[in-house]
Amino acid sequence: LTLGVLAAASNLKFQSLNSVWNEGNRGNPATVMEVVVVLKSQNMDTLNSEIMAVSNPDSSRYGEHLTKDEVSALTTATAESQDLVAAWLATAGVVLTKAPRGDRFTFRASVAEVERIFSTTVHEYTHKERSVLQAGDLHVPTEVAPLLGSVVGIHGTPYKRSHVDSSAQPHGTPDITPTVLKQVYNVQGVEVSRGTKNRRATAEFQGQFTAQEDMTNWFKQ
């Protein structure tokens, strides 16, 4: 049997729709959607061990961070997994774009094609003045499901973030500086090495933002 026949005969639910928006009419079959199929990363336990080894000052490997290429080689799905997912999508007749790392495939497909590929239905979901097309539960072949991490572009409602001036700060909010942290947490006897092994990671959360100017000033203190 071909993969396409197997897909039709033995699909299983891979990803469920979870939306608080209001379900409306079925999507126009001709409307085009952009879909990203993300493959599951491998060797995540090994990667976690690597991170701990290079982040621990007591480790002999402290500061020996992996390169981007080394992380990709360790975690990217195998060539066999990539080929199987590509073959499944190719049977649907869509034109695939493979990411350089091989960790995802992107394609454009009509609502009708999306419904056929994932054995689902697409509806318009609304919230106040906003609307978005979403697919219902997604089903994929049993042979493919263990290889996938997620399907993006046909699930999920957009988050509307208002513009925030990076220089704006709520009234009464104190400046958090290294000096303040030392006083609050009674930090003593610590000298900043400013060595080349130091690394910085910046995180941003909904409603909270970072500005490069702030980060530069912070590390000067």
QUIUR-V409423 format. One record per pair of residues at least 24 apart in sequence whose C-alpha atoms are under 10 Angstrom apart, sorted by the first residue. I is the first residue (numbers start at 1). GAP is how many residues later the second one is. Records with the same first field share a line. If there is no record, write none. Layout:
I=GAP  GAP
//
This chain:
2=86  89
3=81  84  85  86  87  88  138  140  141
4=83  84  85  86  87  88  113  137
5=86  136
6=82  135  136  137
7=81  84  110  111  112  132  133  134  135  136  137
8=108  109  110  111  131  132  133
9=132  133
10=129  130  131  132  133
11=107  108  127  128  129  130  131  132  133  134
12=106  107  126  127  128  129  130  131  132  133
13=105  106  107  124  125  126  127  128  129  132
14=104  123  124  125  126  127  128  130  131  132  134  135  136  137
15=103  121  122  123  124  125  130  134  135  136  140
16=119  120  121  122  123  139
17=117  118  119  120  121  137  138  139
18=118  119  137  138  139
19=106  115  117  136  137  138
20=105  106  107  136  137
21=103  104  105  106  107  109  110  111  135  136
22=101  102  103  104  105  106  109
23=99  100  101  102  103  104  108  109  110  111
24=98  99  100  101  102  107  109
25=97  98  99  100  108
26=85  95  96  97  98  99  107  108  109
27=83  84  85  94  95  96  97  98  105  106  107  108
28=82  83  84  94  95  96  105
29=81  82  83  84  85  86  93
30=79  80  81  82  83
31=78  79  80  81  82  102
32=76  77  78  79  80  81  82
33=74  75  76  77  78  79  80  81  100  101  120  121
34=72  73  74  75  76  77  80  118  119  120
35=61  70  71  72  73  74  79  116  117  118  119  120
36=60  61  62  68  69  70  71  72  114  115  116  117  118
37=48  49  52  61  66  67  68  69  70  111  112  113  114  115  116
38=39  47  61  64  65  66  67  68  109  110  111  112  113  114
39=37  38  39  42  43  46  63  64  65  66  105  106  107  108  109  110  111  112
40=35  36  37  38  41  63  64  105  106  107  108  109  110
41=31  33  34  35  36  37  62  106  107  108
42=30  31  32  33  34  35  36  105
43=28  30  31  32  33  34
44=30  31  32
45=30
46=28  29
47=24  27  28
54=143
55=142  143  144
62=135  136
63=133  134  135  136
64=133
65=132  134
69=32
72=29  30  31
73=28
75=26  28
76=25  26  27  28
77=24  25  26  27  70  71
78=24  25  69
81=62  63  65  66  67
82=62  65  66
84=59  60  63
85=56  58  59  60  62  63
86=58
88=29  52  53  55  56
89=28
91=26
92=24  25
93=24
103=45  46
104=44  45  46  47
105=46
106=45  46  47
111=24  43
114=24  40
115=24
117=24
122=32  33
125=32
126=31
127=30
130=27  28  30
131=26  27
132=24  25  26
133=24
159=47
160=46
161=45  46
162=45
163=44
164=43  44  45
165=44  46
166=42  43  44  45  46  47  48
167=43  44  46  47
176=42
177=40  41  42  44
178=40  41  42  43
179=42
192=27  29
194=25  26
//
